[in-house]
Amino acid sequence: MNENRRIRVAITHGDTNGIGYELIFKTFAEPEMLELCTPIVYGSPKVATYHRNALDIEANFTIINDAAEAKDGRLNLLPVFDEEIKVDLGMPSEESGTAGLRAVDRALDDYRQGLFDVLVTAPIENNGQFHFSGQSRYIEDHLETEGQGQSILIDDGLRVALATRNLPLRQVAESITKAAIIRNVTALAQSLRRDFRISAPRIAVLGLNPKAGDNGLLGSEEQEDIIPAIDELVEKGIQAFGPYPADTFFGCNSPEHFDGVLAMYYEQGLAPFRTLSACRGINYTAGLPLVRTSSEIPNSLSLAGKGIADEMSFRHAIFLAIDIFRNRAEYDEPLGNPLPKLYKERRDESDKVRFAIPRKRDDRSPRGEHRNEKEAQ
């Protein structure tokens, strides 16, 4: 890949009553951003102009009719609909949410044609006026890829993935199975290697029950599913540790010893993440051919029209998407032209391979972690 080529970043405008255009205009007010990438905003010139005037923001954009026409050094805006749409800043509506998804639909069509490199989405909220399953799930469904993606919440070195997806709490326990833990940790490990270029990622697995089950006294899921899953992952060469009680794990600076964390359910992962990131994190949908990121801004609709939305996480979402795109290219390059086999491979049973055998469970428990501080470093 040409390192000097500017990455083409598709940006969807989000809910048209929300903060999407405020984030976009503030982000690209920095001239350095246009030197880093070529943005293509999927949206509406009329809506963009309304937001610009309402917020009294100085912003220029160039209207294009096709993503192939995007020019370097400009904020390119590609209209996804021509009809008039009412803008009522900060107010949820079915029309404004649907307008946000129409931008996603057009962007995905252009992605299939190879017209941009990465996708960054502005916020669309599920609310009483507009019900939908979230942009991550929407993009997965409409890309029609095999398997499913994995949302990873990111703030600098903190990366939190979830073992279950937005389930009612009463359904969580039955969804925590050995197979589900293995699948999610394996997907997280692969993303850390390929997308973040961490060669031997260390992954912490949280428990489901209080005190991680307290050796079976407070629940059996740790003993029956989570610990056996960690054992099998270790046998496969994945550095998985735990299960850890969530309260002491996040409260005692344990995340800094790991490259990724697998939480069991939404609140267990999101509550500490949003506290530690001060609601300025990034949501990355791993496991898809398309690199897609978004800013993690809860209750974003309530900020619309006030000029107070902080664009920092949106800017960082763009940075991350570009980094992942380049990391993938670097990771995949050696795999594109593998060396031919010069001899028939056979299993090496000699002593020299014994150092590659993973440590057993006693070194992977939370107690073992604190006992061996050098390993934790």
C-alpha positions as CSV (number, residue, x, y, z in Angstrom):
1,M,0.0,0.0,0.0
2,N,1.2,3.5,-0.8
3,E,2.0,5.1,2.6
4,N,1.6,8.6,1.1
5,R,-1.9,8.0,-0.3
6,R,-4.6,9.7,1.7
7,I,-7.1,7.3,3.2
8,R,-10.6,7.9,2.0
9,V,-12.9,8.2,5.1
10,A,-16.6,7.8,4.6
11,I,-18.6,9.7,7.3
12,T,-22.3,9.3,7.7
13,H,-24.2,12.3,9.1
14,G,-26.2,10.4,11.8
15,D,-29.5,11.5,13.1
16,T,-30.3,14.8,11.3
17,N,-31.7,16.3,14.5
18,G,-28.5,15.3,16.4
19,I,-24.9,16.4,16.7
20,G,-23.4,14.7,13.6
21,Y,-22.7,17.9,11.6
22,E,-21.4,19.7,14.7
23,L,-18.9,16.9,15.2
24,I,-17.9,16.8,11.5
25,F,-17.5,20.6,11.2
26,K,-15.5,21.0,14.4
27,T,-13.3,18.0,13.5
28,F,-12.4,19.3,10.1
29,A,-11.9,22.9,11.3
30,E,-8.4,21.6,12.0
31,P,-6.4,21.9,8.7
32,E,-4.3,18.9,9.6
33,M,-7.2,16.6,9.3
34,L,-7.5,17.3,5.6
35,E,-3.8,16.5,5.2
36,L,-4.3,13.2,6.9
37,C,-7.3,11.9,5.0
38,T,-9.9,12.6,2.3
39,P,-13.4,12.8,3.9
40,I,-16.6,11.9,2.1
41,V,-19.6,13.0,4.1
42,Y,-22.8,11.1,3.3
43,G,-25.6,13.5,4.1
44,S,-27.6,16.4,2.8
45,P,-26.3,19.9,1.8
46,K,-29.5,21.5,3.0
47,V,-29.4,19.9,6.4
48,A,-25.6,20.6,6.7
49,T,-26.3,24.3,5.9
50,Y,-29.0,24.4,8.5
51,H,-26.7,23.1,11.2
52,R,-23.9,25.4,10.1
53,N,-26.1,28.4,10.4
54,A,-27.9,27.3,13.6
55,L,-24.6,26.7,15.3
56,D,-22.9,29.7,13.7
57,I,-19.9,27.6,12.7
58,E,-17.6,28.6,9.9
59,A,-17.4,25.5,7.6
60,N,-17.0,25.0,3.9
61,F,-17.9,21.8,2.0
62,T,-17.8,20.7,-1.6
63,I,-20.9,19.0,-3.0
64,I,-20.1,15.9,-5.2
65,N,-22.4,13.5,-7.0
66,D,-20.3,10.4,-6.7
67,A,-17.7,9.2,-4.2
68,A,-15.2,8.8,-7.0
69,E,-15.3,12.6,-7.5
70,A,-13.9,13.2,-4.0
71,K,-11.0,15.7,-3.9
72,D,-8.1,15.7,-1.5
73,G,-7.9,18.8,0.8
74,R,-11.7,19.3,0.8
75,L,-14.6,18.3,3.0
76,N,-16.6,16.4,0.3
77,L,-20.3,16.1,0.8
78,L,-22.3,13.5,-1.1
79,P,-26.1,14.0,-1.0
80,V,-28.0,10.8,-0.1
81,F,-31.5,12.3,-0.6
82,D,-32.9,15.4,-2.4
83,E,-36.2,16.0,-0.7
84,E,-36.8,18.5,2.1
85,I,-36.5,17.2,5.6
86,K,-37.6,19.1,8.7
87,V,-34.8,19.7,11.2
88,D,-35.8,20.0,14.9
89,L,-32.5,20.0,16.8
90,G,-32.4,17.8,19.8
91,M,-35.8,16.3,19.2
92,P,-36.2,12.5,18.4
93,S,-38.2,11.6,15.3
94,E,-38.6,8.7,13.0
95,E,-37.9,11.0,10.0
96,S,-34.5,12.1,11.4
97,G,-33.4,8.6,12.4
98,T,-34.4,7.2,9.0
99,A,-32.4,10.0,7.3
100,G,-29.4,8.8,9.3
101,L,-29.8,5.2,8.2
102,R,-30.2,6.3,4.5
103,A,-26.7,7.7,4.7
104,V,-25.4,4.4,6.0
105,D,-27.2,2.5,3.2
106,R,-25.6,4.7,0.5
107,A,-22.2,4.4,2.2
108,L,-22.4,0.6,2.2
109,D,-23.4,0.6,-1.5
110,D,-20.2,2.6,-2.3
111,Y,-18.1,0.4,0.0
112,R,-19.1,-2.6,-2.1
113,Q,-17.8,-0.7,-5.1
114,G,-14.5,0.0,-3.4
115,L,-15.0,3.8,-3.4
116,F,-13.6,4.5,0.1
117,D,-11.4,2.8,2.7
118,V,-13.0,3.2,6.1
119,L,-16.3,4.2,7.6
120,V,-17.0,6.5,10.6
121,T,-20.6,6.9,11.7
122,A,-22.1,9.9,13.5
123,P,-24.6,9.1,16.3
124,I,-28.1,7.7,15.8
125,E,-30.0,6.9,19.0
126,N,-32.6,4.3,19.7
127,N,-35.5,6.2,21.3
128,G,-39.2,6.3,21.7
129,Q,-39.7,7.8,18.2
130,F,-37.2,5.7,16.3
131,H,-36.6,2.1,17.3
132,F,-33.7,0.2,15.8
133,S,-31.0,-2.3,16.9
134,G,-28.0,0.1,16.7
135,Q,-25.7,0.9,13.8
136,S,-23.2,-1.9,14.6
137,R,-25.9,-4.6,14.1
138,Y,-27.5,-2.7,11.2
139,I,-24.1,-2.6,9.3
140,E,-23.4,-6.2,10.0
141,D,-26.8,-7.3,8.7
142,H,-26.6,-5.2,5.6
143,L,-23.0,-6.2,4.7
144,E,-24.3,-9.8,4.7
145,T,-20.9,-11.2,5.9
146,E,-20.4,-14.6,7.4
147,G,-20.6,-14.7,11.2
148,Q,-21.0,-11.5,13.3
149,G,-18.9,-8.6,14.3
150,Q,-17.7,-7.7,17.7
151,S,-18.1,-4.3,19.3
152,I,-14.9,-3.2,21.1
153,L,-15.1,-0.1,23.3
154,I,-11.7,1.7,23.2
155,D,-10.1,4.5,25.2
156,D,-6.3,4.6,24.7
157,G,-5.1,1.2,26.0
158,L,-8.4,0.2,27.5
159,R,-10.3,-2.2,25.2
160,V,-13.6,-3.8,26.4
161,A,-15.6,-6.3,24.4
162,L,-18.9,-8.0,25.5
163,A,-19.7,-11.7,25.6
164,T,-23.5,-10.9,25.2
165,R,-25.2,-8.3,23.1
166,N,-27.7,-5.9,24.7
167,L,-29.7,-8.7,26.4
168,P,-32.2,-8.3,29.2
169,L,-30.4,-9.2,32.4
170,R,-32.6,-12.3,32.9
171,Q,-31.3,-13.8,29.6
172,V,-27.6,-13.1,30.3
173,A,-26.8,-16.2,32.4
174,E,-28.3,-18.7,29.9
175,S,-26.3,-17.1,27.2
176,I,-22.9,-17.5,29.0
177,T,-21.7,-20.8,27.6
178,K,-18.2,-22.2,27.2
179,A,-18.6,-22.0,23.4
180,A,-19.6,-18.3,23.6
181,I,-16.6,-17.4,25.8
182,I,-14.2,-19.2,23.5
183,R,-15.7,-17.6,20.4
184,N,-15.6,-14.1,21.8
185,V,-12.1,-14.3,23.3
186,T,-10.8,-15.8,20.1
187,A,-12.3,-13.0,18.0
188,L,-10.9,-10.4,20.4
189,A,-7.5,-11.9,20.3
190,Q,-7.5,-12.0,16.4
191,S,-8.6,-8.3,16.3
192,L,-5.8,-7.3,18.8
193,R,-3.2,-9.1,16.6
194,R,-4.4,-7.9,13.2
195,D,-6.1,-4.5,13.9
196,F,-3.9,-3.3,16.7
197,R,-0.7,-5.2,15.9
198,I,-0.3,-6.7,19.3
199,S,1.6,-9.9,18.7
200,A,0.8,-11.8,21.9
201,P,-2.3,-10.1,23.4
202,R,-3.2,-10.7,27.0
203,I,-7.0,-10.9,27.6
204,A,-8.8,-10.7,31.0
205,V,-12.1,-12.5,31.3
206,L,-14.5,-11.2,33.9
207,G,-16.8,-13.4,36.0
208,L,-20.5,-13.3,35.7
209,N,-21.5,-13.5,39.4
210,P,-20.5,-11.3,42.3
211,K,-16.9,-12.0,43.4
212,A,-16.6,-14.2,40.2
213,G,-18.8,-16.8,41.9
214,D,-16.7,-17.0,45.0
215,N,-15.6,-20.6,44.2
216,G,-19.1,-21.7,43.5
217,L,-20.8,-20.2,46.5
218,L,-22.5,-17.3,44.5
219,G,-23.1,-19.1,41.2
220,S,-21.9,-22.0,39.1
221,E,-21.3,-20.3,35.7
222,E,-17.6,-19.6,36.5
223,Q,-16.9,-23.2,37.5
224,E,-19.0,-24.8,34.7
225,D,-18.4,-22.6,31.7
226,I,-16.0,-19.7,32.1
227,I,-13.0,-21.5,33.7
228,P,-13.2,-24.5,31.3
229,A,-13.3,-22.0,28.4
230,I,-10.2,-20.2,29.7
231,D,-8.4,-23.6,30.0
232,E,-9.2,-24.5,26.4
233,L,-8.2,-21.1,25.2
234,V,-4.8,-21.5,26.9
235,E,-4.4,-24.9,25.3
236,K,-4.9,-23.2,22.0
237,G,-2.2,-20.7,22.7
238,I,-4.3,-17.7,23.6
239,Q,-3.3,-15.8,26.7
240,A,-6.6,-15.7,28.5
241,F,-6.7,-15.0,32.3
242,G,-9.5,-15.0,34.9
243,P,-12.3,-15.0,35.7
244,Y,-12.0,-11.7,37.6
245,P,-14.6,-10.0,39.8
246,A,-15.6,-6.9,37.9
247,D,-15.6,-4.6,40.9
248,T,-12.0,-5.1,42.0
249,F,-10.8,-5.5,38.4
250,F,-11.7,-2.1,37.3
251,G,-11.4,-0.5,40.7
252,C,-7.8,-1.6,41.3
253,N,-6.1,-0.6,38.0
254,S,-6.0,-4.2,36.7
255,P,-6.9,-3.2,33.1
256,E,-3.5,-1.7,32.6
257,H,-2.0,-5.2,32.7
258,F,-4.1,-6.4,29.8
259,D,-4.6,-5.7,26.1
260,G,-8.2,-6.5,26.1
261,V,-11.1,-7.3,28.5
262,L,-14.1,-9.5,27.9
263,A,-17.1,-8.5,30.0
264,M,-20.1,-10.7,30.4
265,Y,-22.9,-8.2,29.8
266,Y,-23.7,-4.6,28.9
267,E,-23.6,-2.8,32.2
268,Q,-20.6,-4.8,33.5
269,G,-18.5,-3.5,30.6
270,L,-20.2,-0.2,29.7
271,A,-20.5,1.3,33.2
272,P,-16.8,1.2,34.2
273,F,-15.8,2.0,30.6
274,R,-17.8,5.2,30.4
275,T,-16.6,6.2,33.9
276,L,-12.9,5.6,33.0
277,S,-13.2,7.2,29.5
278,A,-15.3,10.2,30.7
279,C,-17.7,9.3,27.9
280,R,-15.1,10.1,25.3
281,G,-14.4,6.6,24.0
282,I,-14.7,4.9,20.6
283,N,-16.8,2.0,19.4
284,Y,-15.1,-0.2,16.9
285,T,-16.9,-3.0,15.1
286,A,-14.2,-5.7,14.8
287,G,-14.5,-8.9,12.7
288,L,-15.9,-7.2,9.5
289,P,-14.1,-6.7,6.2
290,L,-15.1,-3.0,6.5
291,V,-13.3,-0.9,9.1
292,R,-16.0,0.9,11.0
293,T,-15.7,3.2,14.1
294,S,-17.9,5.7,15.9
295,S,-17.6,8.1,18.8
296,E,-19.0,6.7,22.0
297,I,-21.2,9.7,23.1
298,P,-24.2,8.6,25.2
299,N,-27.4,10.7,25.1
300,S,-26.0,12.7,22.2
301,L,-29.4,14.0,21.0
302,S,-29.7,16.1,24.1
303,L,-26.6,18.0,23.2
304,A,-27.8,19.0,19.7
305,G,-28.1,22.7,18.8
306,K,-26.2,23.9,21.8
307,G,-22.7,24.0,20.4
308,I,-21.3,22.1,23.3
309,A,-20.7,18.7,21.7
310,D,-17.0,17.6,22.2
311,E,-15.6,16.4,18.9
312,M,-12.5,14.8,20.5
313,S,-13.8,11.2,20.4
314,F,-15.1,11.7,16.9
315,R,-11.7,12.9,15.7
316,H,-10.0,9.9,17.5
317,A,-12.5,7.6,15.8
318,I,-11.2,8.8,12.5
319,F,-7.6,8.3,13.7
320,L,-8.3,4.8,14.9
321,A,-10.1,3.8,11.6
322,I,-7.0,5.0,9.6
323,D,-4.6,3.2,12.0
324,I,-6.6,-0.1,11.8
325,F,-6.8,0.1,8.0
326,R,-3.0,0.5,7.8
327,N,-2.4,-2.2,10.4
328,R,-4.5,-4.7,8.5
329,A,-2.6,-4.0,5.3
330,E,0.7,-4.5,7.1
331,Y,-0.5,-7.7,8.8
332,D,-2.0,-9.2,5.6
333,E,0.9,-8.3,3.3
334,P,3.2,-11.3,4.3
335,L,0.1,-13.6,4.0
336,G,-0.5,-12.6,0.4
337,N,2.7,-14.3,-0.9
338,P,3.6,-17.1,1.4
339,L,6.9,-18.9,1.0
340,P,6.6,-22.3,-0.7
341,K,7.0,-25.4,1.5
342,L,10.4,-26.9,0.9
343,Y,9.8,-30.1,2.8
344,K,6.9,-32.0,4.3
345,E,6.0,-30.7,7.7
346,R,5.9,-33.1,10.5
347,R,5.2,-32.7,14.2
348,D,8.3,-31.9,16.3
349,E,8.2,-34.0,19.4
350,S,11.7,-32.9,20.7
351,D,12.4,-31.0,23.8
352,K,12.9,-27.7,21.9
353,V,9.2,-27.2,21.5
354,R,8.3,-27.6,25.2
355,F,8.8,-23.9,25.8
356,A,5.8,-23.2,23.4
357,I,3.4,-25.2,25.6
358,P,1.0,-22.7,27.4
359,R,1.0,-22.6,31.2
360,K,-1.8,-24.4,32.9
361,R,-4.7,-23.0,34.8
362,D,-2.9,-22.4,38.1
363,D,-1.0,-19.6,36.4
364,R,-4.0,-18.0,34.8
365,S,-6.3,-17.5,37.8
366,P,-6.7,-14.1,39.4
367,R,-4.7,-15.4,42.4
368,G,-1.9,-16.6,40.2
369,E,-1.9,-13.2,38.5
370,H,-1.2,-11.3,41.7
371,R,1.3,-14.0,42.8
372,N,3.4,-13.5,39.7
373,E,3.8,-9.7,39.2
374,K,6.4,-10.2,36.5
375,E,3.9,-12.1,34.4
376,A,1.3,-9.3,35.0
377,Q,3.7,-6.7,33.7
